[in-house]
């Protein structure tokens, strides 16, 4: 059977994939999932504060092209394509939280459209529409559609690669379709190397098609080789950086594999509902559905299994957001499962049920600290400095053991562009060092310039904010300054130090 060929049913077919009730051909299959995804991702997109990873994005993408390229030789090479893309985007649309996140929102909408078209090709029009709408309702789709990181673009790239592969398998002799697939593979590799594990699932579609058209294997291998070759330099740089950048990811055990799905969906209820609907698809034991079911299941299951296996070496890559690109395949299976039911209204009831089950998660995604593991009120700290600022004020940021909180970057993001107090202990910025970490003055007392007032921004809510600083910095400040006001916010404290007479 040709895997890329949609399942077709004899007329009439009440509620079956590809049947007469699927509706007329037109944009409706992909349009409604696109619009629903856009609505859910654009609503409240600027409400959550930027968290540490997004602040890294803003910092890196906001550097000059030369500074960014220099940094990529040392850190974050695997995210270089995304940083360069966002660098150009910021030059046109600005760097507000909404502007930074818009590419992700648009990418998730595009992924929903591709999901609907993949479902249509494999299981018919109604199943494709159901798959696209199901994907739109998954909380993780909204969560990462609100994120200034590359994961939404990776979901789109993998979904588009799968769609172009299915089109190529329909007409194996069309060189242009294979070239389009090779470009998509290159985009996947450039955006996130881990997502190349999607090739394992796509190879199953090729193997099934090869029963009728053996040359497709050679064309597939050639297209993959061309795409991977484009991403090879990123892979070489990233391999050398992985050990120090993602060493915090633990080596997965069997429970990590079983616990992946609630994290992947952003909701245990959504994971259970979509998985149940996907299992229903396997209840259709007709020969015509066997190939599409194997293809969609391989796309959903093989990448997590492969990533789990390779993460038992020196470096672990097994992390839920790295596997978001499998959600479209899961949605395709779930859409086919809902459409396999003979009863009327099952698809609509399933969509309504998923929307109700995930309503609380969707509401929580718009809260100020929705993106954080541990909330930090950067905006509140910046508001305090802005409200009481006087010309000539300086600032000291806590860059101790908790520098991963990026207090300096976060407060700078929320301060107006024309308000940049001198950073007292900063010796060399992260951009000048071609990395993610700045360098501080080795002798804090020498770096003080007798400023009348210094703002102190430190992590946590200690009784004495100076205790959060390294001892030499705290001694230098205590010798000359007195704290006259302290404001404790979520995860951060702001104090005003005034020079002693």
C-alpha positions in Angstrom: 0.0 0.0 0.0 1.2 3.6 -0.7 1.6 5.1 2.7 1.1 8.6 1.5 -2.2 7.9 0.0 -5.2 8.9 2.1 -7.6 6.2 3.3 -10.7 6.1 1.0 -14.0 4.7 1.9 -16.9 3.7 -0.3 -19.9 6.1 -0.2 -21.8 6.7 2.0 -19.6 6.3 5.1 -21.0 7.7 8.2 -18.1 9.1 10.2 -15.3 7.1 8.7 -12.0 8.6 7.7 -12.0 9.9 4.1 -15.7 9.3 3.7 -18.4 11.4 2.2 -19.1 13.2 5.4 -15.5 14.7 5.4 -16.8 17.7 3.5 -15.7 19.3 0.3 -12.1 19.9 -0.6 -10.8 23.3 0.5 -8.8 25.2 3.0 -11.1 24.3 5.9 -9.0 21.3 6.8 -6.0 23.4 7.8 -7.6 26.8 8.2 -9.7 26.2 11.4 -6.8 24.5 13.3 -4.5 27.4 12.2 -7.0 30.0 13.4 -7.7 28.2 16.7 -4.0 27.8 17.5 -3.3 31.4 16.7 -6.1 32.5 18.9 -4.9 30.4 21.8 -1.2 31.4 21.4 -1.8 35.1 20.8 -4.2 35.5 23.7 -2.1 36.7 26.7 1.2 36.1 24.9 2.9 39.0 26.6 1.4 38.3 30.1 4.0 35.9 31.5 7.3 37.5 32.4 10.4 36.4 30.4 12.2 33.6 32.3 15.9 32.8 32.3 16.0 30.9 29.0 14.0 33.6 27.2 16.3 36.3 28.7 19.3 34.4 27.2 17.5 34.6 23.9 17.0 38.3 24.2 20.6 38.9 25.2 22.1 36.7 22.5 19.8 37.9 19.7 20.3 41.5 20.7 24.0 41.4 20.1 25.7 42.6 16.9 26.0 39.9 14.2 29.8 39.7 14.8 29.4 39.4 18.6 26.7 36.7 18.1 28.9 34.6 15.7 31.8 34.9 18.1 29.7 33.7 21.0 28.3 30.7 19.0 31.9 29.4 18.7 31.9 28.9 22.4 28.2 28.4 23.5 24.8 27.7 22.2 25.9 26.7 18.7 22.9 24.4 18.3 20.6 27.5 18.8 22.6 29.7 16.4 20.1 29.6 13.5 17.3 30.6 15.9 19.3 33.5 17.4 20.2 34.8 13.9 16.6 34.5 12.8 15.4 36.4 15.9 18.2 39.0 15.5 16.7 40.0 12.2 13.2 39.8 13.5 14.0 42.2 16.5 15.5 44.6 14.0 12.1 45.0 12.4 9.6 44.3 15.1 11.4 45.3 18.3 12.2 43.4 21.4 9.1 43.5 23.6 8.0 40.2 25.2 5.2 40.0 22.7 7.5 40.7 19.7 10.1 38.1 20.9 7.4 35.4 21.2 5.4 36.1 18.0 7.6 33.8 15.8 6.8 30.9 18.1 3.1 31.6 18.0 3.1 31.7 14.2 5.2 28.5 14.1 2.7 26.6 16.3 -0.1 27.8 14.0 1.8 26.5 11.0 2.4 23.2 12.8 -1.3 22.8 13.4 -2.0 23.4 9.7 0.7 20.8 8.8 -0.8 18.3 11.3 -4.2 18.7 9.7 -2.8 18.1 6.2 -0.8 15.0 7.4 -3.9 13.6 9.0 -5.8 14.2 5.8 -3.3 12.4 3.7 -3.1 9.4 6.1 -6.6 9.0 7.3 -8.9 11.4 5.4 -10.3 14.9 5.7 -12.3 14.6 8.9 -9.4 12.9 10.7 -7.1 15.6 9.5 -9.3 18.4 10.8 -9.8 16.6 14.1 -6.0 16.2 14.4 -5.3 19.8 13.8 -7.9 21.0 16.3 -6.7 18.5 18.9 -3.1 19.8 18.6 -4.3 23.4 19.1 -5.9 22.4 22.4 -2.9 20.7 23.9 -1.5 23.0 26.7 2.1 22.5 25.7 1.3 24.0 22.3 0.2 27.2 23.9 3.0 27.1 26.5 5.7 26.9 23.8 3.8 29.2 21.5 4.4 31.7 24.2 8.1 31.0 24.5 11.0 33.0 22.9 12.9 29.8 22.3 13.2 27.6 19.1 10.9 24.7 20.2 7.8 25.8 18.4 9.8 26.3 15.2 11.2 22.8 15.6 7.7 21.4 15.8 6.8 23.3 12.6 10.0 22.1 10.8 9.4 18.4 11.7 5.7 18.6 10.8 6.6 20.2 7.5 9.3 17.7 6.8 6.8 14.9 7.4 4.3 16.5 5.1 6.8 17.1 2.3 8.0 13.5 2.7 4.4 12.1 2.3 4.0 14.3 -0.8 7.3 13.0 -2.2 6.2 9.4 -1.6 3.0 10.1 -3.6 5.2 11.1 -6.6 8.6 9.5 -6.1 9.9 10.7 -9.4 9.2 14.4 -8.6 12.7 15.7 -7.8 11.4 19.0 -6.6 9.4 17.2 -3.8 12.6 15.5 -2.6 14.5 18.7 -2.7 11.8 20.3 -0.5 12.1 17.5 1.9 15.9 17.9 2.0 15.5 21.6 2.9 13.1 20.7 5.7 15.5 18.2 7.1 18.3 20.8 7.0 15.9 23.2 8.9 15.2 20.6 11.5 18.9 20.0 12.1 19.8 23.7 12.2 17.0 24.5 14.7 17.6 21.6 17.1 19.8 18.6 16.4 17.9 16.3 18.8 14.8 16.7 16.5 16.7 14.7 13.8 15.5 11.6 15.7 12.3 12.2 13.8 14.0 10.6 10.8 13.6 7.3 12.6 9.8 7.6 12.4 9.9 9.0 8.8 11.9 6.0 7.6 9.1 3.7 8.5 6.9 5.5 6.0 9.6 5.1 3.4 10.0 1.4 4.2 6.3 0.8 3.7 6.2 2.7 0.4 9.3 0.8 -0.8 7.2 -2.3 -1.1 5.7 -0.8 -4.3 8.4 1.7 -5.3 11.8 0.5 -4.3 13.7 3.5 -5.7 12.2 5.7 -2.9 14.8 4.3 -0.4 17.7 5.7 -2.4 15.9 9.1 -2.9 15.1 9.2 0.8 18.7 8.5 1.8 20.0 11.1 -0.7 17.7 13.8 0.6 18.5 13.0 4.2 22.2 13.1 3.5 21.9 16.5 1.8 19.8 17.9 4.7 22.1 16.5 7.5 25.2 17.8 5.7 23.9 21.3 5.9 23.5 20.9 9.7 26.8 19.0 10.2 28.9 22.1 11.2 26.4 22.9 13.9 26.5 19.2 15.1 30.3 19.4 15.3 30.3 22.6 17.4 27.4 21.5 19.5 29.0 18.2 20.4 31.9 19.9 22.0 29.6 22.3 24.0 27.0 19.8 25.1 28.9 18.4 28.1 29.0 21.7 29.9 25.7 23.2 28.7 23.2 20.3 29.3 25.1 18.4 32.0 22.2 19.2 34.3 19.9 16.7 32.4 19.9 13.4 34.4 20.4 10.1 32.7 16.9 8.7 32.2 15.6 5.5 33.8 12.5 3.6 32.9 10.3 5.8 35.0 11.6 8.9 33.1 10.3 7.3 29.9 6.9 6.5 31.5 6.6 10.0 33.0 7.5 11.8 29.7 4.0 12.0 28.4 2.3 14.3 31.0 5.3 16.7 30.7 5.2 16.5 26.9 1.5 17.5 26.8 1.8 20.0 29.7 -1.1 18.2 31.3 -1.7 14.7 32.7 -5.3 14.9 31.7 -4.5 16.0 28.1 -1.9 13.2 27.9 -4.5 10.6 29.0 -7.2 11.9 26.7 -5.1 12.1 23.6 -3.4 8.8 24.2 -6.8 7.1 24.7 -8.1 8.5 21.5 -4.9 7.4 19.7 -5.4 3.9 20.9 -8.9 3.8 19.5 -7.4 4.3 16.1 -5.9 0.8 16.4 -9.4 -0.6 16.8 -9.9 -0.1 13.1 -8.5 -3.4 11.9 -9.0 -2.8 8.2 -6.0 -3.5 5.8 -6.3 0.0 4.3 -5.5 1.7 7.7 -2.5 -0.5 8.6 0.2 1.5 6.8 -1.0 4.9 8.0 -1.3 3.6 11.6 2.2 2.2 11.5 3.5 5.5 10.0 1.8 7.8 12.5 2.7 5.5 15.5 6.4 5.4 14.4 6.5 9.2 14.2 5.1 9.5 17.7 6.9 6.7 19.5 10.3 6.0 17.9 12.0 9.4 18.6 11.4 9.2 22.4 12.6 5.6 22.5 15.7 6.5 20.4 16.5 9.5 22.5 16.1 7.6 25.7 18.5 4.9 24.5 21.3 7.3 23.4 21.0 9.3 26.6 22.7 6.6 28.6 26.1 7.6 27.2 28.3 10.5 28.3 25.6 13.1 27.8 21.8 12.9 28.4 19.5 14.6 25.9 16.3 13.2 27.3 14.1 16.2 28.2 10.4 16.7 27.5 10.6 19.9 25.6 13.2 18.5 23.2 10.5 16.0 22.1 7.6 18.4 21.5 7.9 17.7 17.8 6.2 14.3 18.3 2.9 16.0 19.3 1.6 16.4 15.8 1.9 12.7 15.2 0.1 11.9 18.5 -2.6 14.3 17.4 -2.9 12.6 14.0 -3.4 9.2 15.7 -6.0 10.7 18.1 -7.9 12.4 15.3 -8.0 9.0 13.5 -9.2 7.4 16.7 -12.1 9.8 17.2 -13.1 9.5 13.5 -13.0 5.7 13.8 -16.1 5.7 16.1 -19.4 5.0 14.3 -21.5 7.2 16.6 -22.3 10.7 15.5 -20.8 13.7 17.3 -17.9 11.8 18.8 -15.3 14.1 17.2 -17.1 17.2 18.5 -17.5 15.7 22.0 -13.9 14.7 22.1 -12.7 18.2 21.3 -15.1 19.8 23.8 -13.9 17.3 26.5 -10.2 18.1 25.8 -11.0 21.8 26.0 -12.7 21.4 29.3 -10.1 19.1 30.8 -7.3 21.5 30.0 -9.1 24.8 30.8 -7.3 25.3 34.1 -3.9 24.7 32.5 -4.7 27.1 29.7 -5.7 29.8 32.3 -2.5 29.2 34.3 -0.3 29.7 31.2 -1.2 33.4 31.2 0.0 34.1 34.8 3.1 36.2 35.5 5.4 33.3 36.5 3.9 30.7 34.2 7.3 30.0 32.5 9.4 29.8 35.6 10.5 26.9 37.7 11.1 29.4 40.5 9.4 32.8 40.0 11.5 36.0 39.8 9.8 39.4 39.6 12.2 41.1 37.2 9.5 43.5 36.1 8.7 44.5 39.7 12.4 45.1 40.5 12.8 47.2 37.4 9.7 49.2 38.3 11.1 49.9 41.7 14.4 51.2 40.3 12.6 53.3 37.6 10.2 54.8 40.2 12.8 56.1 42.6 15.7 56.6 40.2 17.8 59.7 40.3 20.5 60.8 37.8 23.9 59.5 38.7 22.6 56.3 40.4 24.5 53.1 39.9 23.5 49.5 40.4 25.0 46.3 41.8 23.6 42.9 40.7 23.9 39.6 42.5 26.1 37.4 40.2 26.9 34.7 42.8 26.1 31.0 42.7 22.6 31.8 41.5 23.6 33.8 38.4 21.5 31.4 36.4 18.6 33.7 37.5 20.1 36.4 35.3 19.0 39.3 37.5 21.1 41.8 35.6 19.7 40.7 32.2 16.1 40.5 33.5 16.1 43.9 35.1 17.7 45.5 32.1 15.0 44.0 29.9 12.2 45.7 31.8 14.0 49.0 32.4 13.5 51.7 29.7 16.2 52.0 27.1 17.2 55.4 28.4 17.6 54.2 32.0 20.9 52.2 32.3 22.6 52.8 35.6 26.3 52.0 35.7 26.9 48.4 36.7 29.4 49.0 39.5 31.2 45.6 39.6 30.9 44.7 35.9 34.4 44.3 34.4 33.5 42.8 31.0 30.1 42.0 29.6 29.0 38.6 28.4 28.9 39.9 24.8 32.5 41.2 25.0 33.6 37.8 26.4 31.8 35.9 23.6 29.8 33.9 26.1 26.9 33.8 28.4 28.6 34.9 31.6 30.1 38.4 32.3 33.3 39.0 34.3 33.3 41.0 37.5 35.9 43.4 39.0 38.5 41.5 40.9 38.9 44.3 43.5 35.4 45.6 44.3 36.7 48.6 46.4 38.6 49.9 43.4 35.5 49.7 41.2 33.4 52.0 43.4 33.4 55.6 42.1 32.0 57.3 45.2 28.4 57.3 43.7 25.9 58.9 46.1 23.4 56.1 45.6 23.6 52.5 44.5 20.7 50.2 43.8 21.3 46.6 45.0 19.4 43.8 43.2 19.9 40.3 44.8 18.2 36.9 44.6 15.9 35.7 47.4 14.6 37.6 50.4 17.3 37.6 53.0 17.0 39.9 56.0 20.2 41.7 55.0 20.4 41.9 51.2 24.2 42.5 51.3 24.6 38.9 52.6 23.6 37.6 49.1 26.7 39.2 47.6 30.3 37.7 47.5 32.1 38.7 50.7 34.6 41.1 49.1 31.7 43.0 47.4 29.7 43.1 50.6 32.7 44.4 52.6 33.4 47.2 50.1 29.8 48.4 50.1 29.3 48.2 53.9 32.4 50.3 54.4 30.9 53.2 52.5 27.1 52.8 52.2 24.0 52.3 54.3 20.8 50.7 53.2 17.9 53.1 53.5 15.1 51.2 51.8 14.4 47.6 50.9 11.7 46.0 48.8 11.2 42.3 48.8 9.5 40.9 45.7 8.9 37.4 44.4 12.4 35.8 44.2 14.3 39.1 44.3 15.1 41.9 46.7 15.8 45.5 45.7 17.6 47.8 48.2 18.8 51.4 47.9 22.3 52.0 49.4 23.2 55.6 50.2 26.8 56.9 50.7 27.7 57.7 54.2 28.6 61.3 55.0 
